[in-house]
Amino acid sequence: MSTEDFDQFHWMLDMVQHIDMGLIVLDRDFHIQMWNGFMIHHSGKHAKDVQNRSLFEVFPEINAPWFRAKSQPVFELRCRSFIVWQQRPYLFRCRHVRPITGQLPFMYQNITMHPMANTRGEVNHMFISIQDVTNEALASQSPKVTTSS
């Protein structure tokens, strides 16, 4: 591996850990393989404490049969699957840490589940991206202010 390739690999790892979005990798048995810095910060669970553990053990509030069914197209059809906050306010009960909306009991989330193919084209893992949409959810729930002339 060249120095340039190594630098780019290092940059990619740094981006994954510091992006303002949760990133999780799960295997077909729903064991957590990767947990980024966003998830550490918002869930309060450190990567070393969740790695190789069942998602349903770490987050018992997730309905396992529902989530397995929601994930099936990712593994079987190799397509993305979505969970939007209007459907379900959150998948992972995480604290919301923004100062203005900090009084909320949880973070509203949009979730995308992505297939991850290995070098043989098999999908044995998926990654989940978690987007904090609390501000958007609050704005849509707030009463609309109208002005009259």
N, C-alpha and C positions, 0 to 999 in steps of 0.2 A: 504494500500500500504506500503510495507516495505521500509526501508531506501535505500536499494540497488536498488529497483525498481524505487524509486523516483530519485536517482542519475542517473540511466540510462536514465530516461525520460528527466531529465535536460540536460544531455549530448547530447541527440538527438536534443533537441531544440537548443542548442548552435551550433551544427554542421549545422543545417538547416540555421541558421542566418549567419554563417561565412564561409560556403563552397564557393569556387570560381566558383559558378554557380548560375544562376538565378533560383529561384523556386517560382512558382505562383500556387495557387489553385483557380479554377473557378467552380461555380455551373452550372447547366444546362442552366440557363438564362444568363450565361457569366458575372456574377457578381464576382468581386475579393473577395476571402475569406482569402487568405494569400499571403503575399508579403515579400520576405526575404531581408536580408541586401545587397546582391549583386544587387538586383533590386533598392533598395533605392540609393545605391552609383552610379550606372550607369545611371539610368533614371532621378535622381534628384527628384523623387516623393516619399514622405514619406508614409509608410504603413497606417497611420491614415488618410491620404488624399485620398487614393485609395480604402480602404476597403469598401465593400458593394456597390461599384459603378460599372457600366457597363464597361467592358473592352473597348468597342467601344467609350465610352464617354471619358475615360482616354487617349486612343490612337485612335483618330479619323482617323488617316492615315491607320488603318487596315481595309481592305475591309471586312465588316461584312458578306455578303452572301458567299464569298469565304471561310472565316475562319469557319463559321458555317458548311459548307459542308465538310471542311477538318476535323472538329471535330466530325462529325456524327459517323464514325466508332468507335471512342473512347467510346462514350456513348451507341451506339446500339450494336456493336459487341464485345465490351470490348477488343479492341486491340489497340496497340499504333499506332500513326500517326506521320509522320516525315516531317520536312521542312528543307532542307539543303541549305546552303548559295549559292550553284550553281544555285538553283531554284529561290531563293529570297534572296538577301543579308542579310536582317534582317526582323524580325517580329516587334520588338520593337525598335523604333529609339532611341538608347542609345548612349551616347558619349563614345568614346574610350579613355581610360585613360592610356594607356601604353606609356612610354616616347619615345621609338624609333619610334613607328607608331602613335604617338599622333596627327599628322597633318591630319589624316583622319576625314571626317565629321561624321562617324558613326562606330559602332561596327558590324562586320560580325558575324552572328550567325547560329548555328545549333540548331534546336528546336525539342524536343520530347514531345508529348502529351501522357500522361499515364492515363488509367482509374483508378478510386479509388472506390472500392466497400465498402459499409457499412457493418455492422454486419449481415444484412439480405441478403447480396449478390447483392444489387442493386447498380448500378453505377449512382449516381446523381452528382458526382464531378469528375473533372480531375485535374491532376497537370501537369504543363508545366515546363520542364527543358530547360534552355537557356544556351548554351555553347558559350563562346567567341572564335571564330575561326579566328579572324582577322589576326594573324600572318600566319596561314596556307593559308588563302585566298591571302594574299600579296605574299607569297612565290610562290604560283602557278601562279600568274599573272606576276611575275618578269621575265625579259628575262633570259634565261638559259646561264650560263657562261660555255664555253667549253675551254678545253686546248688542244693544239696540241703538239705533240712530235717533 
